[in-house]
């Protein structure tokens, strides 16, 4: 199977058109095709011997309800290493027709120079990802059944599916799927003043949206592996701020000291509440992670970061300069969470009925990541 070729055609076209004779206004356009770099994450599961055999053993009676966050719920009966629940050989194969993922990018822009030292512009970016490498189920599942549970987030019924396949009945296929969508659109407005009279300024605002049903295009996304993964699968994808504002300015004093400041506002990334159902399938080897709400329905708090930097240049003879600097980052010490525990609950399938009130973990919404706190840096650089 050929995943990547050095002779791949990746066309790119662009032009700049001056709207005025003095070149103060211009239109810019670009279209290009960009292939993903070759990553072992695309194919390593399909290499024989890469993945070890997975063996699961019974805990207690094998049907005890275990909350991994609450030791008091753990069974007093130890793990029985003579009682295997299942043994999985991890059967993967690569579709011989698989294509390498790529993205088509269209960019349109307008720039204008005014008042001698000022420039402004607006840029629109349209990016569409194609041929994402995903995991598919290659084995028929005629005994698959569906059921419902009470969504603890909304109180409404949520459908989930129970596979009829055991651990070694699955065949995982590494392939492309036309249902995969991942698209990025953004508009950026910029304002810039050149460094004149000892000061400069740059400002930008970006309104962006990253949406689709693919979390990744080159690391075996599993959204199409099970109908459970397709529940609430399309929405705002993680890892992108909808709103981004940056303001930077610097001033050079007569003493040679330069003071600069950067303010950054980032709206919070999107995230999704999850529900886990375990011990599905005829041998209890399967599990389902359900999206309790539309993908990306929740957002983390916005970040507001102010960084300061002061530099001083010292001349050392005729050839050398010593630049010293001090930086203070995140002056406001913004400690907003950048990640939370998004697992609402995890339950054994045998404990779930259409009317069961599923308990919510007390760790749900617990912050597990924060913005980097205020920090200081001092350094020097020798230039010659």
N, C-alpha and C positions, 0 to 999 in steps of 0.2 A: 504494500500500500504506500503510495507516494503522498506524503503530507505536504511537502515543501520542495520547491524547485528553485534553483538559482536563476533560471531563465523566465521566471514569472513576469508577465507584463503588468506594470503598474503605471498607467498614464497619468500625467498631471499637466494641466494647462492653466495659464494665468495671463492677465494683462492689466495695464494701468493706462487710463485715458485722462489726459489733462483737459479740464473744462474751461480754463482761462489761459490766455497767452503768457501771463506771468507765472504760471504753474502754481497758483495759490489754492486752486481747487482741483481735486482729482477723484475719479472713480476707480475702484480696484475690484477685480474679480478673480477667483481661483476655484478650480475643481480638480480633485485628485483622488486617486485610489491608493489606500495604504493597507498593506497586508500586516497581520500580526507577526511578531517575531516568533521563531521556532521555540516552542516551550515543551519540555517533557511532560508537563501537566496534561497535554492534549492526548498523549498516547501511552503513558507509562503503565496504566492499568491493563492495557492490552498486550503487554510484553509478558510471555510465560515466566512464572516464577517471581514476578515482581511483588505480588501481594501474598502474604502468608495465609495459611489456613486459619480461620477464626473458629474458636470453640467456645461455646457458652455452657455453663453448668447451672444446675438448679440451686436456688437459694431457699432454704427452708423447705416448705411444701411445694415451691415452684409457682405458687399462686398468691403468695403474700403481697399485700399492697405496701410498697416501699416508697417512702418519700426520701430521696437522697439528701435532703436538707435537714431532716429531722431524725436523729439517731433513735429516738424512742419508738419509731415505727419499724425499725429493723427487726427481722426475725431473730429469735434466740437460737434457732437451729442453724448451725454453720453451713457453709457451702459444701455440697456433696460432690466431690471430684470424681466419683464413680457414676454419677448420673448426668450424662450430657443432655442438655436441652436440644442443641443442634450443633452441627459442624458445617461450616460454609467454606467451599473451595474457591470462591470468588471467580466465577466464570465470566470472562470478558472476551469480546472479539471486536475487531475494527472493520467497519464497513469499507470494502475495497473502493467504493465510489466517493469516499469522504473528500471534501474540499477544504482548503486552508481558509480560515476566517480573514475577513478584510473589512474595511470601512470606506464608504464613499463620503467625501467631505466637500461641501460647497460653501464658499465664503464670498460675501459681497461687502464692500466698504466704501465710505465717502470720507474724504479728509479735506480740511480747509485750514489755511494759514491766515492769520489776521493780526492786526495791531503789532506788527513787526516781529514780536517774540513769542506769539501764542499760536498753538495748533489745537484743533479739535477734530474729532472724528466719531463715526458710528460704524460698527461692524456687526454683520449678521452671520452666524455659523449654523449650518445644517449638516449633521453627521448621522449617517445610517450604517449600522453594523450588519454584515451579511455573513452567511455560512458559519454561524457559531457552531462549535464542536460541543455536542451534548451527549448525555446518556439516555438510551432508550431501552425499553424492555423487549427482548427478542423472543420471549416464550409466550405462547397463548395462555390465557388465564380464564378458562370458561367457568370456573367455580367461584369467581370473584363475586362478593356480595356487598351491598351497601347498607348503612344504618345511619342513625342520627344521634347527636348528643346535644345537650344544652350548652350553648356558648356562654361561659361565665362572664364574658365581657359585655354581651348584649342581651342575654336571657333568651335568645332565639335559637331555633334548631339549626345545626350545622351538620351537613352530610359528610361522612367519611366512608372509605372503602376498605374491606378486609380481603386480602389476597387469598387465592386458593393454592398458591405456590409455596413450597417449602424452601429451605435455605439453598439447596442445590438444584432446584427446579428453575431458578432464574438464569437467564442469559443476558448479560448487559452488553449492549451494542454501542460502540463509540461512532457517532455519525452526525450528519447535519439534519436539521429539521426546519422546514419552511415556516413553521408556526412561531419560531423564535423571533422576538422583536426587542430591539434595544436602539433607542434613538435619542439624540442630543440636539437641542436647539438653544441658541443663546443670542442675545443682543447686548453689545457692549458700547457704552458711550465714554469717550475719553476727552480730557482737557489737559494740555501740557504747556508750561512756560519754560523756555530754554534758560540755561544758567547764564544770566546777565545781571550785572550790578550786584553780584555776590549772592544771588538767591535764585532758586528754581522751585517748580511746583508740578506735581503730577496727580491727577485725580481720575478715577474710573468707577463706573457702575456697571454691573453685569446682571441681567435677568436671564436665568437659565432654567432649563428643565431637562432632566434625564429620566426617561420613562420606558416602560416595556415589561417583559416577563423574564428577561435573562439577567441574572446577577453578574455573569461573566461570559465571555465568548471563547475563551481559550483554556478552560480548566474543568471541562465536563460538567456543565450545569445540569442538574437533575430535575428541572421543572416538568419535563415530559416523561419522567420515569414511572410515575404513578399518578392516577387521577387525584389522589390526595394533595399532590403538589400543585395541581392546577386550580385549586380553590383560592379565590381572591388573588390570582397570580399576577394580574396586570395592574400596574400603578407606578408610583414614583419610586425610582430605584435609590438605594443607599449610596453614600459617598459623594453627593453633590449638593452644594448650597443653591437654593433658588434665588437668593439675593446676595450679592457681594459688592461691597463698597470699599475702595482703598483711596487714601489720601496721603501723599508724601511730599515733604518740603524740606529744603535745606538752606542754611545761611552760613557764609564764610566771613568770619570777623577779620579785622585788620591784623590781628595777632597771628593769623594762620590757622586758628581753631575753626573747625567746621562742626556745626550742630545740625542734626537732621532728626526728623520725627516721621513715623509711619503709623497711621491709624487704619485698622482693618475691621470691618464689620462682616460677619459671616452668619447668615441664617442657618439654623440647625439642620443637620442631615436628617433624612427620613428613616423611620424604622417601623417594624410591624410586630404586634403581639402574637405569640405562638402558643399552641396547645399540642402536647405530645401524647400519643396513645401507643403503648408498648404491648409486646407479646401478641401481635397479630399473626395470622397465617396458621396453617395446620400444625406447625411445630413451634410456634411462638417466636420465630426468628425475625419477624418483620415488625416495623414500627411506622407510625405516621406522624409527621409534623405538620399541623394544620395552621393556616393563617387565620387568626380569629377576626381579622378585619382586612380591608383592602390593602394590598401591598403599599407600604410607605405612608399609611394613613396618619402615623404619629411623627412628630419632629422633636429633636432635641432643642434645648434653649439656644438662642443666638450667642455668638461669641463677639465681644468687643475688646479688641486688643490694641494697646498703644505701646510702641517701642521707641526708645530714644537712643541715639548714638552720637558721641562726641569724639572727634579725631584731632590730633595735633601733629604737625609735620615738623621734624627737626632736620636741618641740613648738616651733614657730617662730611666736611671737606667739599671737594668739587664734584665728586662722583656719587656720593651716597646720601640717601635720605632715610630717616627713621620715622615711620608713622606709628604713633601710639593711639589706642582707642579704648573707650569704655562704652559698653552697651547695657541698657536696662530694658529687658523685655517683659511685656505684659505688666506694665506699670500699675494698672488698675487691679492687678492680681485677680483677674476674672477666673473664677473656679467653676464655671458652668460644666455640668456633666456632658461628656461626648459619647457615652455609651451607658446603657442600663441593662439589667437582667430583664429580657423581654419574654421569658417563659412564664405564662400564666399558671400552668399546671401540667403535671405528667402523671398519667394514670394507666394501670393495667387495663387491657381491653375487657377483661372479665368483670371489672368494676364499673363499666360504663354502660348506661342504659339511656334510652331517649328522654327519660325524666330525671335522671340523676343530677343533683346539684353539685357540680364539680368544685372542690375547694380551690381557692387561689393561693399559691405559695406566698408566704410573707416576704419572700425575697423579690417578688415581682416589682419592678421599677427601682430596685436598688441600684444606685450608680456603680458602675464597674470601670469607668474611665473618666478622666477629667482633663480640662485644658492644662497645658504646662504652666505651672505657677510662675510668679514673678522670679526672674533670675538675673544675675549680673555677670558680665563677661568683661575681662580686661586682657588686652593683648598688644602685640607690636608686630610690625612688618618692616623688614629692611629692603629698600628699593635701590637699584643701581642700574 
